[in-house]
Amino acid sequence: MKQLLACVFSILFIGILSAQQSNLKVDQDRLEKRIFDLAEFGLQANGETERVAFSDADIEARNWVIKTLEGFGMEVKIDAAGNIIGTRKGNEASFKPIAFGSHIDRVPNGGNYDGCVGSMAALEVIQTLNEHNISTKHPLEVIIFPNEEGGVMGSRAMAGNLGKSALGVVNSTGYSMGEGIMRIGGDTTKLNGAKREKGSLAAFLELHIEQGGKLEKEGLDIGVVEGIVGLNWWDVVFTGFANHAGTTPMNAREDALLAAAKYIVAVNEITNSFEGAQVGTVGRVEAEPGAPNVIPGKVTASLEIRDLSLEVIQKVYRAIEKKTGEIAETSNVTVAFLPLDTTAEPALTDTGIQKEIALSAKSLGLSYQYMPSGAGHDAQDISRFAPVGMIFVPSKGGISHSPKEFTSAEDMANGANVLLHTILALDKKLD
């Protein structure tokens, strides 16, 4: 009889706990206040915030985050790459951590939401769990990655992909990555210590603003990210013949810039001719000798192609290359496509985690859409050694990397609630 009663009470307790968790919500006002508090670090006289990685403002903001995590009773460390890692203990010592977070550094003259929403939401999730005395089987890790905007530095180091050559890259503060790592409490002499082995995390989640306008345009609350696009870059060099603009007839010119102009139009037309969400961009053109009265003899133009599939990237590239060859021939110039080292492989998110994000959104009465991420994120590198998921919330006007960047308090809270409930769902389902 006692065993039966104990079983009944256990079932009732679990039922009550499940009901409590299903109604669990973050504090929207507190989350927004943290965004505003974070924006104080690097605040300028014009009301905008400058907080580039390695700056004094960045270091002050990082110290504030560390103190906040410690105030939650978490064990906090800075790894060799400068990643801030706060750990909340789980009930099962053998279970691997569920990690979540983002970054707080900004591009020069950037906004208050890129990276910051995911980071402040991570703090809010921990505080909400603490306030409701909810424990998890898995340890929970809040990770704040350094210098995301300057080359996803912290997450690359975790994936073991931060090479020595990257340490010499200097950002707008005047510090190199190597100097910056030492400045924020890391140690470049022990950089391998930041590397995580494959399977060391049960899952990683990143909440982020969309940085585009799809969700707002469709009136949707949540984006379930299917993956982060890969990208390839090329320099496209057109070589003609520089000559006097006044004395060379139009039909006798070898105008490299004219050919490049036709190429730019072709990139747009060809990229649009394929089904899918691939994008092709020419963002830089350099003409030589660059004088108004000289026909350009050489032009170097860029080419960037992004998609979730490397196969699609190559297919679009081959079509552009073929058409550009035809343009060069009819323009009486030559053309060469020179691949650059700036490439990133597509990173697909885990389908199981995608499902849990969608179910969490649905249970909260939020509308959602599956979509790719056209921008790079820390989750891209984390996916090399752990299953990852990404949650998008709307960006007003699709504006990002700008002081006009904005996401409403309600949208931020929606994303944080989906993050919270996805973490709890994964905690139940994963070993």
CORMO-V841195 format. One record per residue. N is the residue number from 1. PHI is phi in radians with two decimals (NA if undefined). NEAR is the number of other C-alpha atoms within 10 Angstrom. Layout:
# CORMO-V841195
n=N phi=PHI near=NEAR
n=N phi=PHI near=NEAR
This chain:
# CORMO-V841195
n=1 phi=NA near=6
n=2 phi=-1.06 near=7
n=3 phi=-1.13 near=8
n=4 phi=-1.14 near=9
n=5 phi=-1.11 near=10
n=6 phi=-1.08 near=11
n=7 phi=-1.15 near=12
n=8 phi=-1.09 near=12
n=9 phi=-1.07 near=12
n=10 phi=-1.12 near=12
n=11 phi=-1.13 near=12
n=12 phi=-1.09 near=12
n=13 phi=-1.11 near=12
n=14 phi=-1.11 near=12
n=15 phi=-1.12 near=12
n=16 phi=-1.12 near=12
n=17 phi=-1.09 near=12
n=18 phi=-1.11 near=12
n=19 phi=-1.13 near=11
n=20 phi=-1.08 near=13
n=21 phi=-1.19 near=16
n=22 phi=-1.17 near=14
n=23 phi=-1.67 near=10
n=24 phi=-1.19 near=16
n=25 phi=-2.41 near=20
n=26 phi=-1.34 near=21
n=27 phi=-1.56 near=16
n=28 phi=-1.05 near=18
n=29 phi=-1.13 near=11
n=30 phi=-1.17 near=15
n=31 phi=-1.09 near=23
n=32 phi=-1.12 near=20
n=33 phi=-1.07 near=13
n=34 phi=-1.11 near=18
n=35 phi=-1.04 near=19
n=36 phi=-1.20 near=13
n=37 phi=-1.10 near=12
n=38 phi=-1.10 near=25
n=39 phi=-1.17 near=22
n=40 phi=-1.24 near=18
n=41 phi=-1.42 near=19
n=42 phi=1.72 near=19
n=43 phi=-1.10 near=14
n=44 phi=-1.77 near=10
n=45 phi=-1.06 near=7
n=46 phi=-1.44 near=6
n=47 phi=1.57 near=11
n=48 phi=-1.67 near=18
n=49 phi=-1.98 near=22
n=50 phi=-2.02 near=24
n=51 phi=-2.54 near=29
n=52 phi=-1.28 near=25
n=53 phi=-0.91 near=28
n=54 phi=1.40 near=25
n=55 phi=-1.25 near=20
n=56 phi=-1.03 near=16
n=57 phi=-1.12 near=21
n=58 phi=-1.10 near=23
n=59 phi=-1.12 near=19
n=60 phi=-1.11 near=17
n=61 phi=-1.16 near=21
n=62 phi=-1.08 near=22
n=63 phi=-1.10 near=14
n=64 phi=-1.12 near=15
n=65 phi=-1.11 near=20
n=66 phi=-1.04 near=20
n=67 phi=-1.10 near=14
n=68 phi=-1.13 near=15
n=69 phi=-1.09 near=22
n=70 phi=-1.11 near=14
n=71 phi=-1.14 near=11
n=72 phi=-1.46 near=16
n=73 phi=1.46 near=16
n=74 phi=-1.57 near=20
n=75 phi=-1.51 near=15
n=76 phi=-2.06 near=18
n=77 phi=-2.43 near=15
n=78 phi=-1.96 near=18
n=79 phi=-1.41 near=22
n=80 phi=-1.11 near=24
n=81 phi=-1.64 near=32
n=82 phi=1.64 near=26
n=83 phi=-1.17 near=26
n=84 phi=-1.54 near=27
n=85 phi=-2.23 near=22
n=86 phi=-1.84 near=25
n=87 phi=-2.03 near=21
n=88 phi=-1.85 near=20
n=89 phi=-1.13 near=18
n=90 phi=-1.83 near=18
n=91 phi=-1.42 near=11
n=92 phi=-1.92 near=12
n=93 phi=-1.07 near=11
n=94 phi=-1.50 near=11
n=95 phi=-1.37 near=17
n=96 phi=-1.41 near=19
n=97 phi=-1.20 near=24
n=98 phi=-1.72 near=27
n=99 phi=-1.92 near=24
n=100 phi=-2.79 near=28
n=101 phi=2.71 near=28
n=102 phi=-2.90 near=28
n=103 phi=-2.33 near=29
n=104 phi=-2.14 near=29
n=105 phi=-1.30 near=29
n=106 phi=-2.29 near=25
n=107 phi=-1.27 near=19
n=108 phi=-0.97 near=18
n=109 phi=1.01 near=14
n=110 phi=-1.60 near=20
n=111 phi=-1.97 near=23
n=112 phi=-1.66 near=27
n=113 phi=-2.09 near=30
n=114 phi=-1.06 near=27
n=115 phi=1.43 near=25
n=116 phi=-1.16 near=25
n=117 phi=-1.07 near=29
n=118 phi=-1.13 near=30
n=119 phi=-1.23 near=26
n=120 phi=-1.23 near=27
n=121 phi=-1.14 near=32
n=122 phi=-1.08 near=27
n=123 phi=-1.10 near=21
n=124 phi=-1.13 near=23
n=125 phi=-1.06 near=23
n=126 phi=-1.09 near=21
n=127 phi=-1.11 near=19
n=128 phi=-1.12 near=17
n=129 phi=-1.08 near=18
n=130 phi=-1.09 near=14
n=131 phi=-1.11 near=10
n=132 phi=-1.77 near=11
n=133 phi=0.92 near=9
n=134 phi=-1.70 near=13
n=135 phi=-1.75 near=15
n=136 phi=-2.18 near=18
n=137 phi=-1.19 near=20
n=138 phi=-1.48 near=27
n=139 phi=-1.08 near=22
n=140 phi=-1.95 near=27
n=141 phi=-2.03 near=24
n=142 phi=-1.68 near=26
n=143 phi=-2.04 near=25
n=144 phi=-1.91 near=31
n=145 phi=-1.46 near=25
n=146 phi=-1.52 near=28
n=147 phi=0.86 near=26
n=148 phi=-1.14 near=24
n=149 phi=-1.23 near=22
n=150 phi=-1.74 near=17
n=151 phi=2.25 near=18
n=152 phi=0.63 near=20
n=153 phi=-1.09 near=24
n=154 phi=-1.15 near=30
n=155 phi=-1.24 near=30
n=156 phi=-1.10 near=23
n=157 phi=-1.14 near=24
n=158 phi=-1.08 near=26
n=159 phi=-1.45 near=21
n=160 phi=1.36 near=20
n=161 phi=-1.94 near=16
n=162 phi=-1.62 near=20
n=163 phi=-1.35 near=11
n=164 phi=-1.09 near=12
n=165 phi=-1.10 near=9
n=166 phi=-1.19 near=14
n=167 phi=-1.15 near=17
n=168 phi=-1.56 near=13
n=169 phi=-1.23 near=15
n=170 phi=-1.78 near=15
n=171 phi=-1.72 near=19
n=172 phi=-1.22 near=13
n=173 phi=-1.36 near=14
n=174 phi=1.66 near=12
n=175 phi=-1.68 near=18
n=176 phi=-1.36 near=16
n=177 phi=-1.02 near=25
n=178 phi=-1.08 near=20
n=179 phi=-1.12 near=18
n=180 phi=-1.13 near=25
n=181 phi=-1.03 near=26
n=182 phi=-1.16 near=16
n=183 phi=-1.16 near=16
n=184 phi=-1.70 near=24
n=185 phi=1.78 near=17
n=186 phi=-1.53 near=21
n=187 phi=-2.62 near=21
n=188 phi=-1.18 near=20
n=189 phi=-1.35 near=11
n=190 phi=-2.21 near=11
n=191 phi=-1.04 near=20
n=192 phi=-1.08 near=18
n=193 phi=-1.19 near=15
n=194 phi=-1.43 near=23
n=195 phi=-1.20 near=20
n=196 phi=-1.79 near=18
n=197 phi=-1.38 near=13
n=198 phi=-1.05 near=13
n=199 phi=1.54 near=12
n=200 phi=-1.34 near=13
n=201 phi=-2.02 near=22
n=202 phi=-1.23 near=20
n=203 phi=-2.95 near=25
n=204 phi=-2.34 near=27
n=205 phi=-2.17 near=26
n=206 phi=-2.29 near=26
n=207 phi=-1.59 near=29
n=208 phi=-2.67 near=28
n=209 phi=-1.19 near=27
n=210 phi=-1.14 near=28
n=211 phi=1.12 near=25
n=212 phi=-2.61 near=20
n=213 phi=-1.96 near=16
n=214 phi=-1.15 near=18
n=215 phi=-1.10 near=24
n=216 phi=-1.10 near=17
n=217 phi=-1.07 near=12
n=218 phi=-1.53 near=10
n=219 phi=1.19 near=12
n=220 phi=-1.83 near=16
n=221 phi=-1.54 near=21
n=222 phi=-2.35 near=28
n=223 phi=-1.85 near=28
n=224 phi=-1.65 near=24
n=225 phi=-1.37 near=27
n=226 phi=-1.42 near=22
n=227 phi=3.01 near=28
n=228 phi=-1.87 near=28
n=229 phi=-1.12 near=27
n=230 phi=-1.52 near=24
n=231 phi=-2.55 near=24
n=232 phi=-2.25 near=21
n=233 phi=-2.09 near=20
n=234 phi=-2.40 near=21
n=235 phi=-1.67 near=19
n=236 phi=-1.97 near=22
n=237 phi=-1.87 near=20
n=238 phi=-1.75 near=26
n=239 phi=-2.13 near=24
n=240 phi=-2.11 near=24
n=241 phi=-2.53 near=16
n=242 phi=-1.29 near=18
n=243 phi=-2.65 near=16
n=244 phi=-1.13 near=14
n=245 phi=-1.23 near=15
n=246 phi=-1.52 near=10
n=247 phi=-1.89 near=7
n=248 phi=-1.72 near=13
n=249 phi=-1.02 near=9
n=250 phi=-1.07 near=10
n=251 phi=-1.47 near=7
n=252 phi=-2.01 near=8
n=253 phi=-1.56 near=21
n=254 phi=-2.03 near=24
n=255 phi=-1.53 near=25
n=256 phi=-1.17 near=28
n=257 phi=-1.27 near=25
n=258 phi=-1.10 near=19
n=259 phi=-1.11 near=26
n=260 phi=-1.14 near=26
n=261 phi=-1.11 near=14
n=262 phi=-1.13 near=15
n=263 phi=-1.08 near=24
n=264 phi=-1.06 near=20
n=265 phi=-1.10 near=11
n=266 phi=-1.11 near=18
n=267 phi=-1.02 near=25
n=268 phi=-1.13 near=15
n=269 phi=-1.17 near=13
n=270 phi=-1.20 near=15
n=271 phi=-1.05 near=22
n=272 phi=-1.26 near=15
n=273 phi=-1.34 near=10
n=274 phi=-1.64 near=13
n=275 phi=-1.23 near=8
n=276 phi=2.16 near=11
n=277 phi=-1.90 near=15
n=278 phi=-1.09 near=21
n=279 phi=-2.28 near=19
n=280 phi=-2.26 near=23
n=281 phi=-2.43 near=15
n=282 phi=-1.96 near=19
n=283 phi=-1.94 near=10
n=284 phi=-2.55 near=10
n=285 phi=-2.39 near=17
n=286 phi=-2.19 near=14
n=287 phi=-1.84 near=17
n=288 phi=-2.16 near=16
n=289 phi=-1.45 near=14
n=290 phi=1.45 near=14
n=291 phi=-1.93 near=10
n=292 phi=-1.07 near=9
n=293 phi=-1.84 near=11
n=294 phi=-2.23 near=17
n=295 phi=-1.14 near=25
n=296 phi=-1.07 near=27
n=297 phi=-1.65 near=21
n=298 phi=-2.57 near=25
n=299 phi=-2.35 near=25
n=300 phi=-1.96 near=21
n=301 phi=-2.04 near=22
n=302 phi=-1.59 near=19
n=303 phi=-2.54 near=23
n=304 phi=-2.20 near=19
n=305 phi=-2.20 near=24
n=306 phi=-2.21 near=27
n=307 phi=-2.95 near=26
n=308 phi=-1.29 near=23
n=309 phi=-2.09 near=19
n=310 phi=-1.09 near=18
n=311 phi=-1.09 near=10
n=312 phi=-1.18 near=18
n=313 phi=-0.99 near=22
n=314 phi=-1.20 near=15
n=315 phi=-1.14 near=14
n=316 phi=-1.15 near=23
n=317 phi=-1.04 near=21
n=318 phi=-1.10 near=12
n=319 phi=-1.17 near=15
n=320 phi=-1.16 near=22
n=321 phi=-1.07 near=19
n=322 phi=-1.11 near=10
n=323 phi=-1.13 near=16
n=324 phi=-1.17 near=25
n=325 phi=-1.06 near=19
n=326 phi=-1.17 near=15
n=327 phi=-1.09 near=21
n=328 phi=-1.09 near=24
n=329 phi=-1.12 near=12
n=330 phi=-1.27 near=11
n=331 phi=-1.65 near=20
n=332 phi=1.11 near=16
n=333 phi=-2.29 near=22
n=334 phi=-1.93 near=20
n=335 phi=-2.46 near=23
n=336 phi=-2.40 near=16
n=337 phi=-1.70 near=18
n=338 phi=-1.95 near=13
n=339 phi=-1.16 near=13
n=340 phi=-1.86 near=12
n=341 phi=-1.25 near=9
n=342 phi=-1.31 near=10
n=343 phi=-2.36 near=15
n=344 phi=-2.52 near=17
n=345 phi=-1.33 near=17
n=346 phi=-1.04 near=20
n=347 phi=-2.19 near=23
n=348 phi=-1.42 near=23
n=349 phi=-1.42 near=24
n=350 phi=-1.25 near=19
n=351 phi=-1.15 near=15
n=352 phi=-1.13 near=12
n=353 phi=-1.22 near=24
n=354 phi=-0.93 near=21
n=355 phi=-1.07 near=14
n=356 phi=-1.18 near=21
n=357 phi=-1.10 near=30
n=358 phi=-1.11 near=23
n=359 phi=-1.13 near=18
n=360 phi=-1.13 near=22
n=361 phi=-1.05 near=25
n=362 phi=-1.09 near=14
n=363 phi=-1.14 near=13
n=364 phi=-1.60 near=17
n=365 phi=1.30 near=11
n=366 phi=-1.81 near=16
n=367 phi=-1.40 near=14
n=368 phi=-2.64 near=22
n=369 phi=-2.58 near=17
n=370 phi=-1.35 near=14
n=371 phi=-2.81 near=19
n=372 phi=-1.49 near=22
n=373 phi=-1.75 near=24
n=374 phi=-1.47 near=20
n=375 phi=-1.89 near=14
n=376 phi=-1.42 near=20
n=377 phi=-2.54 near=23
n=378 phi=-1.03 near=25
n=379 phi=-1.01 near=28
n=380 phi=-1.07 near=26
n=381 phi=-1.37 near=24
n=382 phi=-1.09 near=25
n=383 phi=-1.11 near=23
n=384 phi=-1.23 near=20
n=385 phi=-2.33 near=19
n=386 phi=-2.64 near=23
n=387 phi=-1.20 near=21
n=388 phi=-2.17 near=30
n=389 phi=-2.45 near=30
n=390 phi=-2.28 near=28
n=391 phi=-2.06 near=27
n=392 phi=-1.84 near=29
n=393 phi=-2.14 near=30
n=394 phi=-1.11 near=28
n=395 phi=-1.92 near=24
n=396 phi=-1.07 near=21
n=397 phi=1.22 near=17
n=398 phi=1.18 near=18
n=399 phi=-1.59 near=18
n=400 phi=-2.62 near=21
n=401 phi=0.97 near=17
n=402 phi=-2.68 near=17
n=403 phi=-1.04 near=17
n=404 phi=-1.49 near=16
n=405 phi=-0.97 near=19
n=406 phi=-2.71 near=20
n=407 phi=-2.34 near=23
n=408 phi=-1.20 near=14
n=409 phi=-1.05 near=17
n=410 phi=-1.12 near=15
n=411 phi=-1.14 near=19
n=412 phi=-1.07 near=26
n=413 phi=-1.14 near=23
n=414 phi=-1.00 near=23
n=415 phi=-1.11 near=28
n=416 phi=-1.14 near=29
n=417 phi=-1.19 near=23
n=418 phi=-1.11 near=26
n=419 phi=-1.03 near=27
n=420 phi=-1.03 near=24
n=421 phi=-1.27 near=24
n=422 phi=-1.19 near=23
n=423 phi=-1.05 near=25
n=424 phi=-1.14 near=22
n=425 phi=-1.17 near=16
n=426 phi=-1.15 near=18
n=427 phi=-1.06 near=21
n=428 phi=-1.35 near=12
n=429 phi=-1.66 near=7
n=430 phi=-1.62 near=13
n=431 phi=-1.47 near=13
